Amino acid sequence: MKNGKMTAFLLSFLVVFSLSLFAGDIEMTGMVRSYTGARPAEGDVPVTEQTVDLTLQGYGELTRITVNPYVYLNPDVDPEIGVREAYIDIFFPFVDLRIGKQTVVWGEAEGAFITDVVSPQDMRSFILADFREVRMGVTALKADWYAGPFTVETVWLPRFVPAGRPDVGSIWYTDEMTLLSGASLPDGRLENSEAFGKISYFGSALNAEFMAGYAWDDQPVLTGSLSSPDAVYRRYALTGGSLSTTLGPLVLRSEGAVYLDRDFTALTGPGTIEALEHNQIHGLGGLDWSFLGTDMSVQYIADYIIDYDDRIQRDEYSQTATFRVRDSYLSDTLDLELFVYLGIDPWDALLRPSMTYSIEDGVDLKAGAEIFVGDEDGRFGTYRDNTMLFASISWYF
């Protein structure tokens, strides 16, 4: 199986590469990366991964086609070969259409997902994947209308795609995930499709977005008996928006959403589990600035379940803060960065210091750590044994 998949990928790569050489209207860019991660506490090396990520674009007078194939090679599992995006853009004077598998990025949050719910998250490596790789492609029809500083964007997803979860045996797999593994997806009927809309304003002093959607929750809930619960996906509606502006050297960001009639797993009786509907508020405030060439950012993120029921199997409030500081040295060839997630009640944290050195244009050597600390009941503290040192080399072309 491994040899068959690898042969198919290599043949596809050679065909695509040959076409890019002989067809002047096809462009190819990409990245090759080798990544290794070691856990000092466990004395093992759980990640030794090679990645090939390509983007091919072909252009016509009124169209553009984009294809983003990728492959992940790990020594202990079959190669993962897939296509993250494959879509066609059609350009008209006042509207652009995008048809096919695509990723959609909304909102102002950094490292958080509030109104950014169109593309599901790939959580197989917790939240450690690169920004480009953490979002999963979805088959969709997207239309953008333009009117001066305003853009109206609509997205229709004919089929629901849930968030990716760690496989059994992964260092990111927890016992709680076992209960959710049997959830069946909604069938492909039209009434089970998802729809989203957004109005954006881009001005010289203010950027603003307002969005709404009707979607399936990426995370299933449990119903039935406690001894043998059923995992099911449920619908919810949401509306929200974001604002960003500048105040001298400061960039102020805010984002918020209300999730309407969202389902939460609740222990409603002896041995009985139900999904209870409640409204939920999720929001953030952020501040970005630069001081003596050092870029810094802070965010406060919180969510709250309205009319909370003590039987719900999660807290009424959830609070997280983030902090980022980044600076460059040696004529911008050396970048130092620290990104921190801080969980509040229970107190825990994920610290991500890293150093990136550009060996030459397009070749980066990176080293750092993913440090989990704090209460083992927290989102980050539960992975204290997964504190990891890593190194990678990436070649961009």
C-alpha positions, -999 to 999 in steps of 0.1 A, spaced: 0 0 0 28 24 9 46 17 -24 15 21 -44 6 55 -29 41 67 -32 44 56 -69 11 74 -77 23 106 -60 56 106 -77 40 100 -111 16 128 -105 44 151 -93 64 143 -125 35 150 -147 27 183 -130 63 193 -129 67 186 -167 36 206 -175 49 236 -154 81 235 -174 64 235 -209 33 255 -202 41 292 -198 7 300 -182 12 275 -153 31 286 -122 43 262 -95 54 272 -60 58 250 -30 76 239 1 97 209 12 102 205 49 119 180 72 107 182 109 118 163 140 103 166 175 116 150 207 100 147 241 126 150 269 102 138 296 94 106 277 128 101 261 113 95 226 111 111 192 74 109 183 76 132 152 99 126 122 80 140 93 89 150 57 64 173 39 60 182 3 34 210 -3 29 223 -39 7 250 -53 0 251 -90 -19 280 -107 -30 283 -143 -44 315 -157 -69 324 -184 -83 358 -194 -113 355 -170 -103 324 -149 -77 310 -127 -72 274 -115 -55 265 -82 -44 231 -71 -26 224 -38 -15 188 -35 6 176 -5 22 146 10 33 138 46 58 110 51 62 94 85 82 62 92 55 45 113 24 51 92 13 50 55 21 82 35 -7 108 37 -13 121 2 -41 146 -5 -52 178 -21 -58 207 3 -74 229 -23 -85 225 -59 -107 253 -72 -115 275 -102 -119 313 -99 -141 331 -124 -137 369 -125 -165 392 -136 -166 430 -133 -184 432 -100 -184 396 -87 -158 368 -84 -168 331 -81 -147 304 -66 -159 268 -72 -142 237 -57 -123 226 -26 -110 257 -8 -100 271 26 -118 302 39 -103 325 65 -124 350 84 -120 372 114 -92 391 133 -82 365 159 -46 352 161 -45 315 172 -83 314 179 -115 307 160 -145 328 167 -161 339 134 -136 318 115 -158 287 113 -163 280 76 -132 258 72 -128 232 100 -96 228 119 -72 200 116 -66 191 152 -46 159 147 -15 177 160 -35 197 186 -30 234 177 6 231 167 2 229 129 13 259 108 -13 285 100 -16 272 64 -20 236 74 -44 240 104 -74 247 81 -90 219 61 -103 224 26 -140 222 20 -159 218 -12 -178 251 -16 -192 277 -39 -180 312 -29 -191 345 -44 -176 379 -37 -194 411 -47 -176 444 -47 -190 479 -42 -164 505 -34 -150 498 1 -176 471 7 -174 434 -1 -202 410 2 -191 373 5 -214 343 5 -203 307 9 -224 275 3 -211 241 14 -231 213 0 -216 187 24 -204 190 60 -168 183 69 -160 179 106 -128 189 124 -99 165 122 -91 146 154 -61 127 165 -59 90 157 -58 63 184 -22 59 195 -13 96 188 3 115 216 -25 140 212 -53 114 217 -72 115 250 -96 90 265 -125 115 261 -120 113 223 -130 76 223 -166 85 231 -168 109 201 -152 86 176 -184 69 164 -202 100 153 -218 95 118 -219 124 94 -251 140 81 -261 126 47 -257 145 15 -292 159 12 -296 195 3 -312 204 36 -280 193 53 -258 218 35 -242 248 53 -244 285 43 -225 316 54 -225 353 46 -203 382 54 -202 420 47 -168 436 50 -158 473 50 -121 482 43 -114 519 50 -83 540 57 -90 541 94 -113 512 101 -119 476 89 -151 460 99 -169 427 92 -204 414 99 -212 377 94 -239 351 99 -241 314 92 -261 282 96 -238 253 102 -231 219 117 -210 220 149 -175 206 141 -175 188 175 -202 161 182 -222 159 215 -232 128 234 -267 115 241 -282 83 254 -269 62 283 -237 69 301 -225 33 296 -230 34 259 -235 70 246 -242 80 210 -221 107 194 -241 130 171 -235 162 152 -260 190 157 -269 222 139 -265 258 152 -268 293 139 -243 321 145 -238 358 139 -209 381 147 -183 403 134 -149 420 139 -134 455 140 -98 467 137 -84 502 137 -52 521 144 -45 545 173 -12 560 166 13 531 167 -13 507 181 -36 483 162 -68 476 181 -87 444 172 -119 429 184 -141 400 173 -172 384 187 -199 360 179 -232 346 193 -238 309 188 -276 303 188 -291 271 202 -258 253 203 -259 218 219 -238 209 249 -234 174 265 -252 173 299 -256 146 325 -293 149 331 -300 119 353 -284 87 368 -267 71 338 -284 95 313 -268 119 289 -286 145 268 -277 174 245 -290 207 259 -295 238 237 -280 271 250 -268 303 235 -231 310 238 -211 342 235 -175 341 222 -152 371 218 -118 387 220 -100 420 224 -65 424 209 -37 449 208 -7 450 184 22 474 185 59 477 177 86 491 200 122 497 189 116 472 160 101 445 182 66 434 172 43 425 201 7 414 205 -17 405 233 -52 391 232 -79 382 257 -104 355 246 -135 344 265 -167 325 260 -198 322 281 -228 299 281 -260 319 286 -285 305 312 -259 279 322 -272 246 335 -250 229 361 -256 195 344 -236 206 313 -202 188 312 -181 219 306 -175 252 325 -198 282 322 -169 304 314 -137 298 295 -109 323 294 -76 324 275 -50 351 270 -22 351 243 10 370 241 34 372 211 68 390 208 89 388 177 122 405 166 147 402 138 185 403 139 215 399 116 201 419 87 167 401 91 182 367 86 175 356 123 140 358 137 133 352 174 97 347 185 77 337 216 40 329 215 22 321 247 -13 307 253 -24 312 289 -54 294 302 -73 310 331 -91 289 357 -76 264 356 -42 280 352 -21 264 325 -1 275 295 15 266 262 48 284 256 62 283 220 97 299 218 113 295 184 143 307 164 144 308 126 176 314 106 175 320 68 205 301 54 198 317 21 168 330 2 140 304 5 158 281 29 150 284 66 163 265 96 140 266 126 144 253 162 122 258 193 101 242 219 64 235 226 62 237 264 30 226 282 26 236 319 -1 239 345 -32 222 358 -36 187 342 -74 195 339 -67 224 317 -66 225 279 -28 227 278 -19 212 311 -34 179 301 -5 175 277 24 182 302 42 150 291 41 162 255 65 191 260 87 189 229 119 202 214 118 205 176 140 214 147 131 217 110 145 228 77 123 242 50 129 249 14 105 273 -4 104 276 -42 
